[in-house]
Amino acid sequence: MTTPSPRTGRRSRVVPVRLAAATAVLSAVALLTACSGPPRNGEGASGDLTLSRQTPRAKGEIDSFTWATYAEPSTLDYTVAFDYPQNTVLSNVCESLMRWTPGLRTEPGLARKATNPTPTTWVYELRPHVRFHNGGEMTADDVVFSLGRQMDPHNAAAWAQVFRNVASVRKTGPLQVTVELRKPDSQFPQYMATAAGVVASKAGVEAAGRNYGTSGGLGCTGPFQLGTWHKGESIELDRFDGYWGTRAKSGKVVFRFLTDPSARTNAFLSGEADGGYLVPTESYDRLRGSSTGTLYFGEGLSTVSVNVTSMKGPLGDVRVRRALSLALDRTGFVRSALGGVGTVTSSLTTRAAWAGAPEQARRAALDGLPPTAPDIEKAKALIKQAGATGRTLTVATSSIGQDVSVLATAVQAAGTAIGLDIKLRTIAPNAFTALFTDAGAREGIDMFPLTYYDSITDPLDLLSNFRTGSYMNFAGYSDKRYDDLVDRATAAYDPDRRMAIEARLQKRAADQLLWIPVAEWPTSVFLNKRITGAPTTISYMYYPWAADVGAAR
């Protein structure tokens, strides 16, 4: 969620673990067995689309490559890295205790091992001899400091909710950190593979002071270090030769800020930009037919929905929300806004998020959901029953992307067809992020288009947004029974047990239509024919993807 982007996933989002007993000791490797990955090639794809996990491996090193992004990050401070522009850059510079792989599974990161000796204790054993970009080696003190910044209320960290159950973070050895929880929390260890688990140099952050994240180095450990930041134009990353892991295949990465979709597309076609994620949907056909490079698609764990931001007016009646859902032309939206690349859905969560669930839980979550095909007459009847005929609703729209502008127009058309008066309020692209961070910016707005990505491979990442007081619960929905289910799911380390509870949450959220789901949307990436190696899945948000990019031949 952030700068000019509606595309947001609550910095949510790793892998569940199983407890053989309350005192079972689990290594980080054990986490992997319970993790679900994306569909295999072709599974879950729309039409003849094939989803892949990775592009072909690089065959050699290159001097540099240029990457197009749709916006300039406002900061690279890891505590507020919660949207595409920041994390696309930051994932190559700063690393976390755990790592999300291109297969959307979790493996050790800066922590070589994670153990869970009690339900409320996580012990992280750190890798030795890991060097920071600003000098010095990583110690437990740096980890305690870095996680402490996320918990400090003065920092207004975007990831603060991840730490809500954390009682303490302590150094228990030169390369050992122990996290004590107030109660069992299956989500916390998963988020340690996101920006929530980033480790930066205590000395480096303190030396930068208020300028940290906006000028100077970041004091991190990744395969690239921050080079020159040309404000308004580009960010350069330079290969870090002191990296503890596999050497990056490119000596430099240049991120260019191209806010105009046509400009990004032309840069791809001309070779001015070697690649980029979040390819403009209106350009899919042109890029697919290009001899310049290849357009790939991968699992995005992303859903396009209509976010209900206010239940004070007509939307406070679930019949009105159901009527709008029934009137939406989802198929038309996927065709016109997503370039035909997507799958209509009435599920708030993606099917891939349930890939690791037991069959019974998966069926409970995904079977029997509301229909996706329009039923205008039934929708009209619901509006009439609710006494909402002629009532006004305001939907935010923006030129930031077709997933926003076309969906807002589709909602207006649906509402008009069933007797509602739908007004569109245009928000400038560089102000759209305020809808996620500023209640004042949402004043007078009843709905806005939202593309939400999961940051962990767990349906609870999205479903927990409707818990009372949650960050993304803009409408102020509150249901004690729902909250209790969220708490029970959070406390369940066993993935089978947890997903059975999550299936019940999915049903309740679907019944209440707290957001109106529209489509699943895969990740897109374009690569010039001279480079290859980038992952195609949403893992690039936290995985050091640029280190894998090198010569295609």
C-alpha positions in Angstrom: 0.0 0.0 0.0 1.5 3.4 -0.7 2.8 6.1 -3.1 0.9 6.5 -6.1 -0.5 3.0 -5.8 -3.7 1.4 -4.8 -1.9 -1.9 -5.2 -1.3 -2.7 -1.6 -1.1 -5.6 0.7 -0.9 -4.8 4.3 2.8 -5.4 4.9 1.3 -8.5 5.8 2.3 -11.4 5.1 5.4 -16.9 5.8 5.2 -20.2 6.7 3.2 -22.1 9.2 4.9 -24.5 11.5 3.7 -27.7 13.1 4.0 -28.3 16.8 4.4 -32.0 17.7 3.8 -30.9 21.3 3.8 -27.6 23.2 7.5 -28.0 23.8 8.5 -29.1 20.4 11.7 -27.6 18.9 11.3 -26.6 15.3 14.0 -25.6 13.0 13.5 -23.1 10.2 13.6 -26.0 7.8 10.5 -27.4 9.4 8.7 -24.3 8.4 9.2 -25.2 4.8 7.2 -28.5 4.9 4.1 -26.6 5.9 4.4 -23.9 3.4 2.2 -23.7 0.3 3.6 -22.4 -3.0 1.9 -21.1 -6.1 0.2 -23.2 -8.7 2.5 -25.2 -10.9 2.7 -24.2 -14.5 -0.7 -23.9 -15.9 -2.6 -24.6 -12.7 -5.0 -21.8 -11.8 -4.2 -19.9 -14.9 -6.8 -17.9 -16.7 -7.5 -19.1 -20.3 -4.4 -20.2 -22.0 -2.1 -18.3 -19.6 0.7 -20.2 -18.0 2.1 -19.1 -14.7 5.8 -19.7 -14.0 7.9 -19.3 -10.8 11.1 -18.1 -12.5 12.5 -16.9 -15.8 15.3 -19.0 -17.3 18.5 -18.9 -15.2 21.2 -16.3 -16.2 24.2 -17.7 -18.1 26.6 -15.1 -17.0 27.4 -11.7 -15.5 26.5 -8.3 -16.9 27.8 -4.8 -16.1 24.3 -3.3 -15.4 20.6 -3.3 -16.2 17.9 -0.7 -16.1 14.5 -1.4 -14.4 11.4 0.7 -14.8 9.1 1.4 -11.8 5.8 3.3 -11.8 6.7 5.6 -8.9 9.6 6.9 -6.8 9.8 5.6 -3.3 9.3 8.4 -0.7 11.8 6.6 1.6 13.7 3.4 1.8 13.4 3.1 5.5 12.5 -0.6 6.0 10.0 0.2 8.8 7.7 2.0 6.3 8.4 -0.2 3.2 4.9 -1.5 2.5 4.2 -1.0 -1.2 5.6 -2.0 -4.6 8.0 0.9 -5.3 9.9 0.7 -2.0 10.1 -3.0 -1.7 11.1 -3.6 -5.3 14.3 -1.7 -4.6 14.7 -2.5 -0.9 14.5 -6.3 -1.2 17.9 -6.2 -3.0 19.6 -4.0 -0.3 18.1 -5.1 3.0 17.6 -8.6 4.2 15.4 -10.2 6.8 15.8 -13.0 9.4 14.0 -15.4 7.1 13.6 -15.4 3.3 10.5 -15.8 1.0 11.6 -17.7 -2.1 10.4 -17.5 -5.7 8.4 -20.6 -4.9 6.6 -18.6 -2.1 8.1 -20.8 0.5 10.2 -19.8 3.5 13.9 -20.6 4.1 16.6 -19.3 6.4 17.8 -15.8 5.8 20.1 -13.8 8.1 19.0 -16.3 10.7 20.6 -19.7 9.8 18.0 -21.4 12.1 14.8 -20.6 13.9 13.5 -22.7 16.8 10.3 -22.6 18.8 11.0 -24.2 22.1 7.7 -23.1 23.6 4.5 -21.8 22.0 5.5 -18.3 23.0 9.2 -18.3 22.3 11.2 -18.0 19.0 14.9 -18.3 19.0 16.9 -17.0 16.0 20.5 -18.2 15.5 22.3 -15.7 13.3 24.7 -16.4 10.5 28.3 -15.5 11.5 30.5 -13.1 9.5 27.7 -11.2 7.8 29.0 -7.8 6.8 27.0 -4.5 6.7 27.4 -2.2 3.7 28.7 0.5 6.1 31.3 -1.8 7.7 31.2 -4.1 10.7 29.6 -7.5 11.2 26.1 -8.3 12.1 25.5 -9.1 15.8 22.5 -9.9 18.0 22.5 -6.2 19.1 21.7 -5.1 15.5 18.8 -7.5 15.4 17.4 -6.3 18.7 17.7 -2.7 17.5 16.2 -3.3 14.1 13.1 -5.2 15.4 12.8 -2.6 18.2 12.4 0.2 15.5 9.4 -1.7 14.2 7.9 -1.7 17.7 8.7 1.9 18.6 5.4 3.9 18.5 7.3 7.1 17.6 8.4 5.5 14.3 4.8 4.9 13.1 6.1 1.7 11.5 3.9 0.2 8.8 4.7 -3.3 10.2 3.8 -2.5 13.8 0.8 -4.8 13.8 3.1 -7.8 13.2 4.6 -7.1 16.6 1.4 -6.7 18.6 1.9 -10.0 20.5 5.7 -9.4 21.1 6.5 -9.0 24.8 10.3 -8.7 24.4 13.2 -9.1 21.9 16.4 -10.0 23.7 20.0 -10.7 22.9 20.7 -14.2 24.4 24.1 -14.7 22.8 26.5 -12.9 20.5 24.6 -14.4 17.5 21.3 -15.4 19.2 18.1 -13.4 19.6 15.1 -14.6 21.6 11.6 -13.2 20.9 9.1 -13.8 23.7 5.4 -13.5 22.7 2.5 -12.7 25.0 0.6 -15.5 23.4 1.2 -18.0 20.6 1.3 -16.3 17.2 1.6 -18.3 14.0 1.9 -15.2 11.9 4.9 -13.6 13.6 7.5 -16.1 12.4 6.1 -15.9 8.9 6.4 -12.1 8.7 10.1 -12.4 9.6 10.6 -13.1 5.9 9.1 -9.7 5.0 10.4 -6.2 5.6 9.2 -6.6 9.2 12.2 -8.9 9.8 14.8 -6.7 8.2 18.1 -6.3 10.0 20.1 -3.1 9.6 23.3 -1.8 11.3 22.5 -0.1 14.6 25.5 2.2 14.1 24.5 3.1 10.6 20.9 3.9 11.3 21.8 6.0 14.4 24.4 7.9 12.4 21.9 8.7 9.7 19.4 10.0 12.2 16.3 11.6 10.6 17.8 11.2 7.2 17.8 7.4 7.3 16.1 6.0 4.3 16.2 9.3 2.2 19.9 10.0 1.8 23.1 8.1 2.4 23.4 4.4 2.9 21.0 2.0 4.5 23.4 0.0 6.6 22.0 -3.3 5.4 23.5 -6.7 4.3 22.0 -7.4 0.8 23.8 -8.3 -2.4 23.5 -4.6 -3.5 24.1 -1.4 -1.6 22.4 1.9 -2.2 24.4 4.0 -4.7 23.3 7.4 -6.1 19.7 8.5 -5.7 18.8 11.1 -8.4 15.6 12.5 -6.9 12.8 12.5 -9.3 14.7 10.4 -11.8 16.4 7.2 -10.6 18.0 5.1 -7.9 21.2 3.2 -8.5 22.3 0.1 -6.7 25.9 -1.1 -6.7 26.9 -4.7 -6.2 28.2 -5.3 -2.7 31.4 -7.4 -3.1 31.4 -8.2 0.7 28.1 -10.1 0.4 27.8 -13.3 2.5 25.7 -15.1 -0.1 25.9 -15.7 -3.8 27.5 -12.9 -5.7 25.1 -10.7 -7.7 25.3 -11.3 -11.5 25.0 -7.6 -12.3 27.5 -4.9 -11.3 24.7 -2.3 -11.1 21.0 -1.8 -11.2 19.4 1.5 -12.2 15.7 2.0 -11.3 14.0 4.6 -13.4 10.8 6.2 -12.3 8.4 6.2 -15.2 5.0 7.2 -13.9 3.2 7.2 -17.3 2.2 3.7 -18.4 2.8 4.5 -22.1 6.3 5.8 -21.2 7.1 2.5 -19.4 5.8 0.4 -22.3 7.8 2.5 -24.9 10.9 2.1 -22.7 10.5 -1.7 -22.7 10.0 -1.8 -26.5 12.9 0.6 -27.3 15.3 -1.2 -24.9 15.6 2.0 -22.8 14.5 -0.1 -19.8 15.6 -3.7 -19.7 12.6 -4.8 -17.6 10.1 -4.1 -15.0 7.3 -5.6 -12.8 3.7 -4.4 -12.8 3.6 -4.1 -16.6 0.7 -1.8 -17.7 -2.2 -4.1 -18.6 -3.1 -2.2 -21.7 0.4 -3.1 -23.0 0.2 -6.9 -22.6 -0.6 -7.5 -26.3 2.1 -5.2 -27.6 4.7 -6.7 -25.4 3.7 -10.3 -26.1 4.2 -9.7 -29.8 7.5 -7.8 -29.3 10.8 -9.1 -30.6 12.5 -6.9 -27.9 11.9 -9.3 -25.0 9.4 -11.6 -23.2 6.4 -11.0 -21.0 6.0 -13.5 -18.1 3.3 -14.1 -15.6 3.6 -15.6 -12.1 1.5 -16.2 -9.0 0.8 -12.8 -7.4 -1.3 -13.8 -4.4 -3.2 -10.7 -5.4 -6.9 -9.9 -5.5 -8.7 -6.9 -7.0 -11.6 -5.8 -4.8 -13.8 -2.9 -4.0 -12.8 -1.7 -0.6 -15.8 -0.6 1.5 -14.5 2.4 3.5 -17.7 3.5 5.2 -20.8 1.7 6.5 -22.4 4.8 7.9 -24.6 5.2 4.8 -26.3 2.7 2.5 -23.4 0.3 2.6 -24.1 -0.3 6.2 -26.9 -2.7 5.0 -25.3 -5.9 3.7 -28.1 -6.2 1.1 -26.7 -3.1 -0.7 -23.2 -4.6 -0.7 -24.6 -7.9 -2.0 -26.6 -6.1 -4.7 -23.5 -4.3 -5.9 -21.6 -7.6 -6.0 -24.4 -9.2 -8.0 -24.5 -6.3 -10.5 -20.8 -6.2 -11.2 -19.5 -7.3 -14.6 -16.4 -9.1 -13.5 -15.7 -10.7 -16.8 -15.8 -7.4 -18.6 -13.5 -5.9 -16.0 -10.9 -8.7 -16.4 -11.1 -8.3 -20.2 -10.8 -4.5 -20.3 -8.8 -3.6 -17.2 -6.5 -6.6 -16.8 -5.9 -7.3 -20.4 -7.7 -10.6 -20.2 -5.1 -11.8 -17.7 -6.9 -12.7 -14.5 -9.6 -14.8 -13.1 -13.0 -13.6 -11.9 -13.7 -14.5 -8.3 -16.0 -14.0 -5.4 -13.3 -15.1 -3.0 -11.5 -12.5 -1.0 -8.4 -14.7 -0.8 -6.6 -16.3 -3.7 -6.8 -20.0 -4.5 -3.1 -20.3 -4.3 -3.2 -19.1 -0.6 -5.1 -22.3 0.2 -2.8 -24.6 -1.8 -1.3 -26.1 1.4 -4.6 -26.5 3.2 -6.2 -29.9 3.8 -8.8 -30.8 1.1 -11.7 -30.4 3.6 -10.6 -26.9 4.6 -9.9 -25.8 1.0 -13.3 -26.9 -0.1 -15.0 -25.2 2.9 -13.2 -22.0 2.0 -13.8 -22.0 -1.7 -16.9 -23.9 -2.4 -20.4 -22.4 -2.2 -19.2 -18.8 -2.5 -21.5 -16.1 -4.0 -21.9 -16.2 -7.8 -19.6 -14.2 -10.0 -22.0 -13.8 -12.9 -24.2 -10.6 -12.8 -27.9 -11.0 -11.8 -29.3 -7.5 -12.2 -32.9 -8.4 -11.3 -32.0 -10.0 -8.1 -29.7 -7.1 -7.3 -32.5 -4.6 -7.9 -34.8 -6.6 -5.6 -32.1 -6.4 -2.8 -31.8 -2.6 -3.3 -35.6 -2.2 -3.1 -35.8 -4.4 0.1 -33.1 -2.2 1.7 -35.0 0.9 0.8 -31.8 2.2 -1.0 -33.3 3.1 -4.4 -31.9 6.5 -5.4 -29.4 6.6 -2.6 -26.0 8.2 -3.3 -22.6 6.5 -2.9 -19.2 7.9 -3.8 -16.4 5.9 -5.3 -12.8 7.1 -5.5 -11.1 6.7 -8.9 -7.7 7.6 -10.3 -5.7 7.5 -13.5 -3.0 5.6 -11.6 -3.9 2.4 -13.4 -6.7 0.6 -15.2 -7.3 -1.7 -12.3 -8.5 1.5 -10.5 -10.1 3.6 -13.2 -12.0 0.8 -15.0 -13.2 -0.8 -11.8 -14.5 2.5 -10.5 -16.4 2.9 -13.7 -17.7 -0.7 -13.5 -19.0 0.0 -10.0 -20.7 3.1 -11.2 -22.4 1.2 -14.1 -23.5 -1.6 -11.7 -24.9 0.8 -9.2 -26.8 2.8 -11.9 -28.3 -0.4 -13.3 -29.8 -1.3 -10.0 -31.1 2.1 -8.9 -28.2 3.6 -7.0 -26.7 7.0 -7.6 -22.9 6.4 -7.9 -20.6 9.4 -7.9 -17.0 9.2 -8.9 -14.4 11.3 -7.1 -11.1 11.6 -9.0 -7.9 11.3 -6.9 -4.6 12.4 -8.3 -2.1 9.4 -8.7 0.3 10.9 -6.2 -2.5 11.3 -3.6 -4.1 7.9 -3.9 -1.8 6.4 -1.2 -3.4 8.8 1.3 -6.5 6.7 1.2 -4.6 4.0 3.0 -2.9 6.2 5.5 -5.1 9.2 6.2 -8.7 8.9 7.5 -9.3 12.5 6.4 -8.5 11.5 2.8 -11.3 8.9 2.9 -13.8 11.4 4.2 -16.9 11.4 2.0 -15.7 8.3 0.1 -17.7 5.1 0.5 -15.6 2.7 -1.7 -12.4 2.6 -3.7 -10.7 0.0 -5.9 -8.0 -2.0 -4.1 -5.5 -4.5 -5.3 -4.2 -6.4 -2.3 -1.2 -8.7 -2.3 -0.4 -11.2 0.4 3.1 -10.9 2.0 3.0 -14.5 3.4 1.5 -17.6 1.9 -1.4 -17.7 4.4 -5.0 -16.7 3.9 -5.0 -15.1 7.4 -2.8 -12.3 6.0 -5.9 -10.9 4.2 -8.7 -12.2 6.5 -7.2 -10.6 9.6 -7.9 -7.2 8.0 -11.5 -7.4 9.2 -10.6 -7.8 12.9 -11.8 -5.0 15.0 -9.3 -2.1 14.9 -7.1 -3.6 12.2 -5.1 -1.2 10.0 -7.0 -1.9 6.8 -10.5 -2.1 8.5 -11.4 1.3 7.2 -15.1 0.8 7.5 -14.8 0.0 11.2 -16.4 -3.4 11.0 -16.6 -5.1 14.4 -17.8 -8.6 15.2 -16.7 -10.4 18.3 -17.2 -13.8 16.8 -15.0 -12.9 13.9 -12.3 -11.5 16.2 -12.4 -14.7 18.3 -11.8 -16.8 15.1 -8.9 -14.5 14.1 -7.4 -15.0 17.6 -7.8 -18.8 17.4 -6.3 -19.0 13.9 -3.4 -16.8 14.9 -2.7 -19.0 17.9 -2.7 -22.2 15.9 0.8 -23.2 14.8 -0.5 -26.4 13.2 -1.4 -25.4 9.6 -4.2 -27.9 9.2 -5.9 -26.7 12.3 -5.3 -23.1 11.5 -6.7 -23.3 7.9 -9.8 -25.1 9.1 -10.4 -22.0 11.3 -9.5 -19.7 8.4 -12.0 -21.4 6.2 -14.7 -20.3 8.7 -13.3 -16.7 8.6 -13.5 -16.8 4.8 -17.1 -17.8 4.9 -18.0 -15.1 7.4 -16.2 -12.4 5.4 -17.8 -13.6 2.2 -21.2 -13.6 3.7 -20.8 -10.0 4.9 -19.0 -8.8 1.8 -16.7 -6.6 3.8 -14.8 -6.0 0.6 -16.3 -6.9 -2.8 -14.0 -9.3 -4.5 -13.7 -9.0 -8.3 -10.7 -10.9 -9.7 -7.4 -12.6 -9.1 -4.5 -11.0 -10.8 -1.1 -12.6 -11.5 2.3 -10.8 -11.3 3.7 -9.6 -14.6 7.3 -9.0 -15.5 8.9 -8.0 -18.9 12.5 -8.9 -19.6 14.6 -7.6 -22.5 16.1 -10.5 -24.5 19.5 -9.6 -23.2 18.7 -10.4 -19.6 17.0 -13.2 -17.6 16.8 -14.7 -14.1 14.1 -12.6 -12.4 11.4 -14.4 -10.5 7.9 -14.1 -11.8 6.1 -14.4 -8.4 5.2 -11.8 -5.8 8.3 -13.0 -3.9 10.2 -10.1 -5.5 8.8 -7.8 -2.8 11.1 -9.4 -0.2 13.5 -11.7 -2.1 16.8 -10.2 -3.6 15.6 -10.8 -7.1 18.0 -8.5 -8.9 21.0 -10.6 -7.8 19.7 -13.4 -10.0 19.4 -11.2 -13.1 22.2 -11.7 -15.6 23.1 -12.4 -19.2 20.5 -14.4 -21.2 23.2 -15.8 -23.5 
